[in-house]
Amino acid sequence: MTMQPLKAVVRNGRLVVDEPTALPEGTEIELVPVDDVLTAGGDDLDDEERAELHAELHASIAEIEAGQTEDFATLLAELRQRQ
């Protein structure tokens, strides 16, 4: 089940969520201020992990530009034939 992000407002020092949810009673969630997430780059990667991700993305783009990719539908059809 994919859960949509919840919005909360601070009122009198308490977080108030004024949206319905399908979460079971007693479920604990972690709330992180949006500004903190954006300051951290929008994810939970550290600087080394983010550099590795960017290097892989650049390598993938270079493969695409060099025509070193395969059509997913063709690959999937070939895998299904092997079964």
N, C-alpha and C positions, 0 to 999 in steps of 0.2 A: 504494500500500500504506500503510495507516494503522498506525503503530507505537504500541504501548502504552508509556507512560512506564516507564523502568527505575529501579529503586531500587538505590542503592549505599551502602555503609557504609565509613567510614574506619577502616582497620586499619593500624597502624604507619605512618601518614602516607600510605598508598596508598588509592585508591578501589577497592573490591572490589564487583563486580557479580556477584551469585549468582543470576542468572536466565537461562534460555535465551533466545536471540534469533535471529531469522532474518536479521540483518544480515550482509552479505558480509564476509569476512575483510579486515581493513585499514580498515574504515569508521571514520572519526573522528566522535565525537559531542561535544557540549558539555554539560557537567553544570553546573547552577546550583542552589545551595542553595534549598530551598523557602522558607525564611524570607526570603531576598533577593527572591524573586518576589512573595511576599505583601506585603512592605514596599513594593515598587514598584507595588502595586495589582493584582497578578496578571497583568500583561501587560507588553509592552515599550513602551507609550505614554508620551510625556512629558506634562507637565501640560497643555500647550496642546492636544495631540491628544486627551487624555482629556476635556477640557472640550468640544471639538467633538463627540466621540462622544456625550456626555451631552446636549448640545443637540439633536442629531439624534434621539436616542431620545425625548426629551421632545416634539419636534415630531411624531414618528411616533405617539406615544400620543395626542396631541391630534387628529391626523387620524383615528385609529381611533374616538375618542370622538365626533367630529363626523360619523361615517359616511362619511368620504371615502376609503374603500378599495374594492377590487374583489375578488371571489371568485377565488382562484387557479385553481381548476378551470375556471371559466368563461373566464377569460383564456387559459389554456392551450389550451382547446378552440378558441377563436377564432384563436389563432396557428396551430394545426395546420390549420385550414380554409384558411388563406392559402397554404399550400404547394402 
